[in-house]
Amino acid sequence: MSTLTKLDVRGLSCPEPVIRVKKAIEANPGEPLTVLCDSFVAAENIRRLSGSLGYKCETVENDDEFVLTLTKKV
Amino acid sequence: MDRRKILLSGLLVGFLGVLLVYFGNPANMGVCVACFIRDIAGGLGLHRAEPVQYIRPEISGFILGAFLTALLTGEFRARGGSSPLVRFFIGMAIMIGALTFLGCPLRMVLRLAAGDLNALVGLVGFVFGIFIGVQFLKKDFSLGRSHRLPAANGFAMPAFALVLLILVVTAPAFIFFSESGPAASRAPVVISLAAGLLIGFAVQRTRLCQVGCFRDLILIKDPHLLYGTAGIFAAALIMNLTFGYFKLGFVDQPVAHTDGLWNFIGLAVVGLGATLLGGCPLRQLVLSGEGDTDAAFTVFGLLAGAAVSHNFGLAASANGVTAAGQIGVLIAAAFLLVVGFAFTKSEITVRQKGGATHEHTD
């Protein structure tokens, strides 16, 4: 049964959001992951990382923040 | 598509970097964040090294270009609180390193594209410094989170950039402008400003970063940002060959010295410092225009570092690196290593009143 890991990378400088997402994925490979971030750059970088690791990334923007949901591509 | 954008952005920066030399900026120094902030420190009288005093409009252009672009795209966010004082000191250390090499990472690429092989030694040092920084990042180094601030905070840096522009145009008596030396070579204000605005726009949109390109390659094997650096190099190389500025070798390169060890150490300090900050000096200027007040503290650290470098005789020249400069850059390196260890979370336990300990978070 899959569990949804949540990660808050708001306010972190480059490239810390990407490192934290990568570590979270490596800790629970294949599991979905939700990331909360507040920077355009971090959101772009996480989307690029998720693509390179074979994950699909859906972004929802609300109130200047982004919620990114990463799920393993089948 | 993304890669094409960052490549185009790099090509634009490289093209403008040499075009500004054609219009009057110093040789192999069409654009250099470290040298230009050093000139501004001199222009404001924060140091009195007569050959390097001018309020370079390109710097205001980078900040204002990024500011206007961020406003138009809705990316402007006033924020701060991620170890601003430490970032200020890191900025100082970076400037001491850059003035040992004689250039920021952007000028390193422009010097390479003009055939200056001393910059190749600098590049090796730069990548070495980034490699050290990446080891801290892998162990969860962090200067902490920034937080949203009232919008007026974000306007302070663009306002400062505007004040600098007013000073260069009105040239009041208390401002210093070099009559000889590198800072006496300058493109017309309008051209410098226009180029700065364009570069600020391009870097804001594409996140081009001279430290990020090697950092991401080492850390996550992502070559994305490297396309930007490749673009700068390619465009500058073509422009240098076209204008006859290209000269391959170590000796007699413009505003450069041949002391390989200190070129290596100088840029290693820049690479390490910029990795700890999260971006190269150009990127810090752009972030400061986007509302990032922590990056603004870094920019003022660069300014203070330039003043210290020249007031204390640390800055290198075409004659080489002074003894004081060698000590200064080693102190800067030691300081950055201390910061690296001090802010690496897994290394820190905080002893609380009563003797309990807990892991430090954020």
Interface residues (C-beta under 8 A of the other chain):
Chain A: R10 G11 L12 S13 C14 P15 E16 V18 I19 K22 D38 S39 F40 V41 E44 R48 L49 S52 D64
Chain B: D2 E75 R77 R79 G81 S82 L137 K138 D140 S142 L143 G144 R145 S146 H147 R148 R207 C209 G212 R215 D216 L219 I220 D222 H224 L277 G278 G279 D294
